[in-house]
């Protein structure tokens, strides 16, 4: 999950790195409702509220899950149906990613 906001000046997305899984955790991490951030594209300095952030999907874990499923399928090929179940590994990563980003976007702070 990547947290991003849109710059008012150049209309491009900027990303914020954090370990928080929801807005309340982000509020505890930052300590205030608003944060000051400089746009990485145009350099415009803006003050944003935490509720203006939104979570984007990060597909790197899905790609890692696909690579893991290919490796496991290679080793379990002789077992038949067990090797076809390894296709659910990237699906599991994709569902978890969607749940986390949806939960972040649904919650708001005052």
C-alpha positions as CSV (number, residue, x, y, z in Angstrom):
1,X,0.0,0.0,0.0
2,X,1.3,3.4,-1.0
3,X,-0.1,6.6,0.4
4,X,-0.3,9.4,-2.0
5,X,-1.8,12.9,-2.5
6,X,-2.2,15.1,-5.6
7,X,-0.3,18.3,-5.9
8,X,-2.5,21.4,-6.4
9,X,0.0,23.1,-8.7
10,X,1.2,20.4,-11.2
11,X,-1.7,17.8,-10.6
12,X,0.8,14.9,-10.2
13,X,0.7,12.3,-7.5
14,X,3.3,12.3,-4.7
15,X,3.9,9.4,-2.4
16,X,4.5,9.2,1.3
17,X,6.3,6.3,3.0
18,X,4.9,5.2,6.4
19,X,4.4,2.0,8.4
20,X,0.9,3.0,9.5
21,X,-2.0,0.7,8.3
22,X,-4.8,3.2,8.9
23,X,-5.3,7.0,9.3
24,X,-5.4,6.8,13.1
25,X,-2.0,5.1,13.1
26,X,-0.7,7.7,10.7
27,X,-2.0,10.4,13.1
28,X,-0.2,8.8,16.0
29,X,3.0,8.6,13.9
30,X,2.9,12.2,12.6
31,X,1.5,13.7,15.8
32,X,-0.7,16.2,14.0
33,X,-3.7,16.2,11.6
34,X,-1.9,18.3,9.0
35,X,1.5,17.8,7.4
36,X,3.7,20.0,5.3
37,X,5.1,18.4,2.2
38,X,7.0,19.7,-0.8
39,X,6.0,18.3,-4.3
40,X,8.7,16.1,-5.7
41,X,7.8,17.2,-9.3
42,X,7.4,21.0,-9.2
43,X,8.7,21.9,-5.7
44,X,5.4,23.6,-4.6
45,X,5.1,23.6,-0.8
46,X,1.7,22.6,0.5
47,X,-0.1,21.8,3.7
48,X,-2.3,18.8,3.6
49,X,-4.7,17.2,6.0
50,X,-4.4,13.4,6.7
51,X,-7.9,12.8,5.3
52,X,-6.6,14.1,1.9
53,X,-4.3,11.1,1.6
54,X,-5.5,8.0,-0.2
55,X,-4.0,4.5,-0.5
56,X,-2.9,3.2,-3.8
57,X,-2.3,-0.5,-4.6
58,X,1.3,-1.7,-4.4
59,X,1.6,-4.6,-6.9
60,X,5.2,-5.6,-5.8
61,X,3.8,-8.1,-3.3
62,X,1.6,-9.6,-6.0
63,X,4.6,-10.0,-8.3
64,X,6.5,-11.6,-5.4
65,X,3.6,-14.0,-4.8
66,X,3.6,-14.9,-8.5
67,X,7.3,-15.7,-8.4
68,X,6.8,-17.8,-5.3
69,X,3.9,-19.7,-6.9
70,X,6.0,-20.4,-10.0
71,X,8.9,-21.8,-7.9
72,X,6.5,-23.9,-5.7
73,X,4.7,-25.2,-8.8
74,X,8.0,-26.3,-10.3
75,X,8.8,-28.4,-7.3
76,X,5.2,-29.8,-6.9
77,X,4.6,-30.5,-10.6
78,X,4.5,-34.3,-10.1
79,X,1.8,-34.1,-7.5
80,X,-0.9,-32.9,-9.9
81,X,-3.7,-31.0,-8.3
82,X,-1.4,-29.6,-5.5
83,X,0.6,-27.7,-8.1
84,X,-2.6,-26.0,-9.4
85,X,-3.4,-24.8,-5.9
86,X,-0.2,-22.7,-5.9
87,X,-1.9,-20.3,-8.3
88,X,-3.8,-19.0,-5.4
89,X,-0.7,-17.6,-3.7
90,X,-0.7,-14.3,-5.9
91,X,-4.5,-14.2,-5.5
92,X,-4.1,-14.2,-1.7
93,X,-1.5,-11.3,-1.9
94,X,-3.8,-9.4,-4.2
95,X,-6.9,-9.8,-2.0
96,X,-4.9,-8.7,1.1
97,X,-3.6,-5.6,-0.7
98,X,-7.1,-4.6,-1.7
99,X,-8.4,-5.1,1.8
100,X,-5.7,-2.9,3.4
101,X,-6.0,-0.1,0.9
102,X,-9.8,-0.2,1.1
103,X,-9.7,-0.1,4.9
104,X,-7.4,2.9,4.9
105,X,-9.5,4.8,2.4
106,X,-12.7,4.2,4.4
107,X,-11.5,5.5,7.8
108,X,-11.3,9.3,8.5
109,X,-10.0,11.3,11.4
110,X,-11.4,14.5,12.9
